[in-house]
Each structure stands twice: as structure tokens, then as C-alpha cells.
Amino acid sequence: MSLPRVVAFSASSNRPSRTRGLVEAVAAELARHQRIDLRVYDLLDAGPGLGVTTRDALPLPAARIVEAIEGSDALIVGTPVYKGSYSGLFKHVLDFVEPERIAGKPVVLTATGGGLRHALIVEHALRPLFGFFAAHIAPTSVYAGGSEMEDGAVADAGVAERVAAAGRELALLIEAASLDAKQRRAAPAA
């Protein structure tokens, strides 16, 4: 039996970054609840040339990230906040993803920003975006402001609690999706 394939995608254009630290924290919490096959990607892994208009024109590193997102069993996504919204390049990568490949996929949403005024990005920007894809979004999202992360690690007890909740919820969503897939395979053909 293969392990669930989980892709953690950090849309930060910096390395190291608080955004990557946050998605990795959720992945570590998920791994406490179940064994997973984890792949972590940064926006920088897409390489230069991401500004194309068709999927066929994507450079190979960017195409591999899109394929990994589509082929995963679950996603942990994170973006830094730019002027009150998600990163434009984060959205550009997702524009190449086929919506039916994310439909029903368990997802945890995370974001990092400079302060509390950006905290609602997850609810007002990311949740509708992944709602469009019909993803199964974990109820708990995680936002971390500048003072809530230190050296790429969660440094705030409230954020740590949300990370723990999001990891637990993602484990449950993965389990439910796995059971659903088994039931569909076992159902007699109509």
C-alpha cells in the first residue's frame, strides 16, 4: 500500500522563507498523525521563464511542480501576502492546474504577512480560490505574521495551535478521501 503523496507548495520568492517554514510545520504535524510521501516545492523551484501563457510553454521545472500538484493526494499551500492578496506568481502557477485534478483533494491553506491586517487573506482570497477548484479545504487555516515566526519556525503559541489543528484535520481528510476511493473501487459497476 503506497503512502499518501502530499505536496507542500510555498509561493515565496525568497529562500529561506517564513512561508516555507509554515507549510513545513503543517507537514510535520500531518506526519505525526500518519506516514506520508512529502514533496516540498518553493516558487523558486519553478525556475526562470514562468511568465508564459500556455502550459505547453512552461519550462520543465515549472511543469513538474504543476504535475506534482495535480498528482498529489493532498496539498499544503502557502503564500506570502502582497498588498492584501496572494502572490501573483502563486496564482499564475495555479492557473496551469486542471481544475478536475484538484476537485475533492484535501488542502490546508496557509499564509504569512507583515502583521494582523493581512490575517484574513486565507479566508477572503485563498479559500474562494480553492473553492473554485472544489477542493476539500481543511476547516483550520493558518496565518502567521512577522513576529509569530522566528528563523523560519513557528514562535507563537496560537499559531502553533492552528498548525496542530490543520495537520490533524488534513490527516482526517486524507483518510476520508482514501476510504471514499476504496469504496468507489469496490462498488459493483452499474
Backbone hydrogen bonds, N-H to C=O, Kabsch-Sander energy under -0.5 kcal/mol:
donor,donor_aa,acceptor,acceptor_aa,energy
6,V,4,P,-0.7
6,V,37,D,-2.7
7,V,74,A,-2.3
8,A,6,V,-0.5
8,A,39,R,-2.9
9,F,7,V,-0.6
9,F,76,I,-2.6
10,S,8,A,-0.5
10,S,41,Y,-3.0
11,A,9,F,-0.6
11,A,78,G,-2.8
21,G,17,S,-2.0
22,L,18,R,-2.2
23,V,19,T,-2.4
24,E,20,R,-2.7
25,A,21,G,-1.7
26,V,22,L,-1.9
27,A,23,V,-2.2
28,A,24,E,-2.5
29,E,25,A,-2.0
30,L,26,V,-2.6
31,A,27,A,-2.5
32,R,28,A,-0.9
32,R,29,E,-0.6
33,H,29,E,-0.7
33,H,30,L,-1.6
34,Q,30,L,-1.6
37,D,4,P,-3.0
38,L,36,I,-0.8
39,R,6,V,-2.4
41,Y,8,A,-3.0
43,L,10,S,-1.5
43,L,12,S,-0.7
44,L,12,S,-0.6
45,D,42,D,-1.4
46,A,43,L,-1.9
47,G,44,L,-1.4
52,V,50,L,-1.2
57,A,54,T,-1.0
58,L,55,R,-1.6
62,A,46,A,-0.7
62,A,59,P,-0.5
63,A,59,P,-2.5
64,R,60,L,-2.3
65,I,61,P,-1.4
66,V,62,A,-2.2
67,E,63,A,-2.6
68,A,64,R,-2.3
69,I,65,I,-2.5
70,E,66,V,-2.5
71,G,67,E,-2.4
72,S,68,A,-0.8
72,S,69,I,-0.7
73,D,5,R,-3.5
74,A,5,R,-1.5
75,L,106,P,-2.5
76,I,7,V,-2.5
77,V,108,V,-2.5
78,G,9,F,-2.4
79,T,110,T,-1.1
81,V,112,T,-2.3
82,Y,85,S,-2.9
83,K,81,V,-0.5
85,S,82,Y,-1.3
91,K,87,S,-1.9
92,H,88,G,-2.1
93,V,89,L,-2.3
94,L,90,F,-2.0
95,D,91,K,-1.8
96,F,92,H,-0.6
96,F,93,V,-1.5
97,V,94,L,-1.3
101,R,98,E,-2.1
102,I,99,P,-1.7
103,A,99,P,-1.3
104,G,134,A,-3.1
105,K,102,I,-2.6
107,V,136,H,-2.2
108,V,75,L,-2.1
110,T,77,V,-1.9
111,A,142,V,-1.9
112,T,79,T,-1.8
113,G,144,A,-1.9
118,H,115,G,-1.6
119,A,116,L,-1.9
121,I,118,H,-1.9
122,V,119,A,-0.7
124,H,120,L,-2.9
125,A,121,I,-2.4
126,L,121,I,-1.9
127,R,122,V,-2.6
129,L,125,A,-1.5
130,F,126,L,-2.6
131,G,127,R,-1.8
132,F,128,P,-2.0
133,F,129,L,-1.0
134,A,131,G,-1.4
135,A,130,F,-2.2
136,H,105,K,-2.1
137,I,135,A,-1.1
138,A,107,V,-3.1
141,S,139,P,-0.6
142,V,109,L,-2.2
144,A,111,A,-2.0
148,E,145,G,-1.6
149,M,146,G,-0.8
150,E,153,A,-2.8
153,A,150,E,-1.7
155,A,148,E,-3.1
156,D,148,E,-0.9
160,A,156,D,-2.5
161,E,157,A,-2.1
162,R,158,G,-1.8
163,V,159,V,-2.6
164,A,160,A,-2.4
165,A,161,E,-2.4
166,A,162,R,-2.8
167,G,163,V,-2.5
168,R,164,A,-2.2
169,E,165,A,-2.7
170,L,166,A,-2.5
171,A,167,G,-2.0
172,L,168,R,-2.1
173,L,169,E,-2.5
174,I,170,L,-2.6
175,E,171,A,-2.3
176,A,172,L,-2.6
177,A,173,L,-2.4
178,S,174,I,-2.3
179,L,175,E,-2.5
180,D,176,A,-2.5
181,A,177,A,-2.2
182,K,178,S,-2.3
183,Q,179,L,-2.5
184,R,180,D,-2.2
185,R,181,A,-2.0
186,A,182,K,-2.0
187,A,183,Q,-1.4
